[in-house]
């Protein structure tokens, strides 16, 4: 068993083939629209307003709707209407496959039950970090934030598999790291294949993946890490801990650290975390 999405479970079960799944994903992409897109289509906001809210989201881990209301882009009643509309229209992969005729409706329920049972060992509310990270509050925050920011920046759904000490070293070709210094010092590395890295870089820059050269892709992944780590550091600072963020940098693989495989809807990547050898000995909150 391993962490997976429902579509992968269906593929491995032989219920659908890759072509069916790609067709379902295209249907979902046409049907499932982001809150900002729905607001523009409804004439509630301009595209410039949605861009302003999206940029604000990179500085703080808060939902689009909440920030839009705070910034005066949406009214509270408009947000409620959009949330209801979004949920009413939401199409999931199993439903898309049924609509397309690739899966019978009477099979969907039993398959969902089988998927939930298969994934039950990975659905605990907390996460047991490996011994080398167990006392790192920052590591837990980074792991918690990463899937949300992958979705927010690049529309990539991500699940983080448990650390596997027996796993072979990552072979993904693009690797960028960032370091946090202070009482909760941590080295954070994201190693990704070209598809995953291009989508992150394009989401950060607002460009198209095909237009990005190697340098722009690396810079984009670095800026994504800067956003991720910056938000994680902000959580610690609100709890009274001091931390300092260093600039992102390309790194060469392999490197030492605890590897977490990212199970993603697009591309492949690993998150590698390690306690910095130069970290401060103090892990107590600052005293004012």
C-alpha positions as CSV (number, residue, x, y, z in Angstrom):
1,X,0.0,0.0,0.0
2,X,1.0,3.7,-0.5
3,X,-0.5,7.1,-0.4
4,X,-2.4,7.8,-3.6
5,X,-5.3,9.7,-5.1
6,X,-8.6,8.0,-6.1
7,X,-7.7,8.2,-9.8
8,X,-4.4,6.3,-9.2
9,X,-6.4,3.7,-7.1
10,X,-8.7,3.2,-10.0
11,X,-5.8,2.8,-12.4
12,X,-4.1,0.2,-10.2
13,X,-7.4,-1.6,-9.7
14,X,-7.8,-1.9,-13.5
15,X,-11.1,-0.1,-13.4
16,X,-10.1,2.6,-15.9
17,X,-7.1,3.2,-18.2
18,X,-4.8,6.3,-18.4
19,X,-6.8,7.8,-21.3
20,X,-10.0,7.6,-19.4
21,X,-8.4,9.3,-16.4
22,X,-6.9,12.1,-18.6
23,X,-10.3,12.7,-20.1
24,X,-12.0,12.9,-16.7
25,X,-9.4,15.4,-15.5
26,X,-10.0,17.6,-18.5
27,X,-13.7,17.6,-17.7
28,X,-13.0,18.4,-14.1
29,X,-10.8,21.3,-15.1
30,X,-13.5,22.8,-17.3
31,X,-16.2,22.3,-14.6
32,X,-14.4,23.0,-11.3
33,X,-13.6,26.7,-11.2
34,X,-11.7,28.7,-8.6
35,X,-13.6,31.1,-6.4
36,X,-12.0,34.1,-8.1
37,X,-12.9,32.9,-11.6
38,X,-16.6,32.4,-10.5
39,X,-16.6,35.9,-9.1
40,X,-15.3,37.4,-12.3
41,X,-17.8,35.4,-14.4
42,X,-20.6,36.7,-12.1
43,X,-19.5,40.3,-12.6
44,X,-18.7,40.7,-8.9
45,X,-15.0,41.5,-9.3
46,X,-12.5,42.4,-12.0
47,X,-9.6,40.1,-13.0
48,X,-7.3,42.8,-11.5
49,X,-9.1,42.4,-8.1
50,X,-8.6,38.6,-8.2
51,X,-4.9,39.1,-9.0
52,X,-4.6,41.4,-6.0
53,X,-6.1,38.9,-3.7
54,X,-4.0,36.1,-5.1
55,X,-0.8,38.1,-4.5
56,X,-2.0,38.7,-0.9
57,X,-2.5,35.0,-0.4
58,X,1.3,34.4,-1.0
59,X,2.0,36.5,2.0
60,X,-0.4,34.9,4.4
61,X,-2.0,31.4,4.6
62,X,-5.6,32.5,4.3
63,X,-8.5,31.5,1.9
64,X,-9.3,33.6,-1.1
65,X,-12.8,34.5,0.1
66,X,-11.7,35.6,3.5
67,X,-9.0,37.9,2.1
68,X,-11.3,39.2,-0.6
69,X,-13.8,40.4,2.0
70,X,-11.1,41.9,4.2
71,X,-9.7,43.8,1.2
72,X,-13.1,45.1,0.2
73,X,-13.1,43.1,-3.1
74,X,-16.2,41.1,-2.1
75,X,-19.1,41.5,0.2
76,X,-19.8,38.8,2.8
77,X,-23.2,37.9,1.1
78,X,-21.4,37.7,-2.3
79,X,-18.9,35.3,-0.8
80,X,-21.6,33.0,0.6
81,X,-23.3,32.9,-2.8
82,X,-20.0,32.0,-4.6
83,X,-19.2,29.3,-2.1
84,X,-22.6,27.7,-2.6
85,X,-22.2,27.9,-6.4
86,X,-18.7,26.4,-6.3
87,X,-19.8,23.5,-4.1
88,X,-22.9,22.9,-6.3
89,X,-20.8,22.6,-9.4
90,X,-17.9,20.7,-7.9
91,X,-17.1,17.5,-9.9
92,X,-14.9,14.8,-8.5
93,X,-13.0,12.3,-10.5
94,X,-15.3,9.4,-9.9
95,X,-18.3,11.5,-10.9
96,X,-16.5,12.6,-14.0
97,X,-15.7,9.1,-15.0
98,X,-19.4,8.1,-14.6
99,X,-20.5,11.1,-16.7
100,X,-18.1,10.1,-19.4
101,X,-19.4,6.5,-19.4
102,X,-16.0,5.0,-18.3
103,X,-17.3,3.9,-14.9
104,X,-20.8,2.6,-14.0
105,X,-22.6,4.5,-11.2
106,X,-23.3,1.4,-9.2
107,X,-19.5,0.6,-9.1
108,X,-18.6,4.1,-7.8
109,X,-19.8,3.6,-4.2
110,X,-18.0,0.2,-3.6
111,X,-14.8,1.6,-5.2
112,X,-14.9,4.7,-2.9
113,X,-15.3,2.4,0.1
114,X,-12.3,0.3,-1.1
115,X,-10.2,3.4,-1.6
116,X,-11.0,4.7,1.9
117,X,-10.0,1.4,3.4
118,X,-6.8,1.3,1.4
119,X,-5.9,4.8,2.5
120,X,-7.0,4.5,6.2
121,X,-3.5,3.9,7.5
122,X,-2.5,7.3,6.2
123,X,-5.5,9.3,7.4
124,X,-4.5,10.0,11.0
125,X,-5.1,13.5,12.1
126,X,-1.5,14.0,13.2
127,X,1.8,13.1,11.6
128,X,4.5,11.2,13.3
129,X,7.8,12.8,12.3
130,X,11.0,10.8,12.2
131,X,13.2,11.0,15.3
132,X,15.5,13.6,13.7
133,X,12.6,16.0,13.2
134,X,10.3,15.1,16.1
135,X,11.2,18.2,18.1
136,X,11.0,20.5,15.1
137,X,7.9,22.6,15.2
138,X,8.9,24.2,12.0
139,X,9.1,20.9,10.1
140,X,5.5,20.1,11.1
141,X,4.3,23.5,9.9
142,X,6.1,23.2,6.6
143,X,4.6,19.8,6.0
144,X,1.2,21.2,6.9
145,X,1.4,24.2,4.6
146,X,3.0,22.6,1.5
147,X,-0.1,20.9,0.0
148,X,-2.1,24.1,0.4
149,X,0.5,26.3,-1.3
150,X,1.0,23.8,-4.2
151,X,-2.8,24.0,-4.8
152,X,-2.9,27.8,-4.3
153,X,0.1,28.6,-6.5
154,X,-0.1,26.0,-9.2
155,X,-3.3,24.0,-8.9
156,X,-1.4,20.9,-8.1
157,X,-3.1,18.6,-5.6
158,X,-0.5,17.0,-3.3
159,X,-0.4,14.4,-0.6
160,X,2.7,13.9,1.5
161,X,3.7,10.3,2.1
162,X,5.2,9.3,5.4
163,X,9.0,9.5,5.6
164,X,10.5,6.2,4.5
165,X,14.0,5.6,5.8
166,X,14.4,2.7,3.4
167,X,13.5,4.7,0.3
168,X,16.0,5.2,-2.4
169,X,17.5,8.6,-3.0
170,X,15.5,11.0,-5.1
171,X,16.4,11.2,-8.8
172,X,14.4,14.3,-9.7
173,X,16.6,16.7,-11.6
174,X,15.6,20.1,-10.3
175,X,16.5,20.7,-6.6
176,X,16.3,24.0,-4.7
177,X,16.8,24.6,-1.0
178,X,16.2,27.2,1.6
179,X,17.4,27.5,5.2
180,X,15.8,28.8,8.3
181,X,18.1,29.9,11.1
182,X,17.3,30.5,14.7
183,X,15.9,28.3,17.5
184,X,14.0,26.1,15.1
185,X,16.6,26.0,12.3
186,X,15.8,23.8,9.4
187,X,17.0,23.1,5.9
188,X,14.2,22.6,3.4
189,X,14.8,21.2,-0.1
190,X,12.3,20.6,-2.9
191,X,13.5,18.2,-5.5
192,X,11.1,17.9,-8.5
193,X,10.9,16.7,-12.1
194,X,10.5,19.2,-14.9
195,X,6.7,19.1,-15.0
196,X,6.2,19.8,-11.3
197,X,8.9,22.5,-11.2
198,X,7.5,24.2,-14.3
199,X,4.0,24.4,-12.9
200,X,5.3,25.9,-9.7
201,X,7.4,28.4,-11.5
202,X,4.6,29.4,-13.9
203,X,2.2,29.8,-11.0
204,X,4.6,32.1,-9.1
205,X,5.5,34.2,-12.2
206,X,2.1,34.2,-13.9
207,X,3.7,32.9,-17.1
208,X,3.3,29.8,-19.2
209,X,5.4,26.6,-18.4
210,X,6.6,26.3,-22.0
211,X,8.0,29.8,-21.9
212,X,10.3,29.1,-19.0
213,X,14.0,28.3,-19.4
214,X,16.1,26.4,-16.9
215,X,17.1,29.4,-15.0
216,X,13.6,30.8,-14.7
217,X,12.3,27.4,-13.5
218,X,14.9,27.2,-10.8
219,X,14.2,30.8,-9.8
220,X,10.5,30.1,-9.7
221,X,10.9,27.0,-7.5
222,X,13.1,29.1,-5.2
223,X,10.5,31.8,-4.9
224,X,7.9,29.2,-4.1
225,X,10.1,27.9,-1.3
226,X,10.5,31.5,-0.2
227,X,6.8,31.9,0.1
228,X,6.3,28.5,1.8
229,X,9.1,29.0,4.3
230,X,8.2,32.6,4.9
231,X,4.6,31.6,5.9
232,X,6.0,28.8,8.1
233,X,8.3,31.2,9.8
234,X,5.4,33.6,10.4
235,X,3.6,30.9,12.3
236,X,6.5,30.4,14.6
237,X,7.0,34.1,15.1
238,X,3.3,34.4,16.2
239,X,4.1,31.7,18.7
240,X,7.0,33.8,20.1
241,X,10.0,32.1,18.3
242,X,12.7,34.0,16.5
243,X,13.7,32.8,13.0
244,X,15.6,34.1,10.1
245,X,15.1,33.1,6.5
246,X,18.1,32.8,4.1
247,X,17.8,33.2,0.3
248,X,16.8,30.1,-1.7
249,X,19.6,28.4,-3.7
250,X,20.0,25.5,-6.2
251,X,21.4,22.3,-4.5
252,X,23.1,19.2,-5.9
253,X,21.7,15.8,-5.2
254,X,21.9,13.5,-3.3
255,X,21.8,15.3,0.0
256,X,21.3,14.0,3.5
257,X,17.9,14.5,5.2
258,X,14.5,13.0,5.8
259,X,12.7,12.4,2.4
260,X,8.9,12.8,2.0
261,X,7.5,11.7,-1.3
262,X,5.0,14.1,-2.7
263,X,2.1,12.3,-4.4
264,X,0.9,14.8,-6.9
265,X,-1.7,15.2,-9.6
266,X,0.9,16.6,-12.0
267,X,4.6,15.6,-12.0
268,X,6.7,14.2,-9.2
269,X,8.6,15.7,-6.3
270,X,10.2,15.1,-2.9
271,X,10.4,17.2,0.1
272,X,13.7,16.8,2.0
273,X,14.0,18.2,5.5
274,X,17.0,18.2,7.9
275,X,17.9,20.0,11.1
276,X,20.7,22.5,10.3
277,X,24.1,21.7,11.8
278,X,24.5,25.4,12.6
279,X,21.2,25.8,14.4
280,X,21.0,27.7,17.6
281,X,21.0,25.6,20.8
282,X,18.1,27.6,22.1
283,X,14.6,26.4,21.1
284,X,12.7,28.5,23.6
285,X,10.3,31.4,22.7
286,X,11.8,34.9,23.0
287,X,11.1,36.7,26.1
288,X,9.8,40.3,25.8
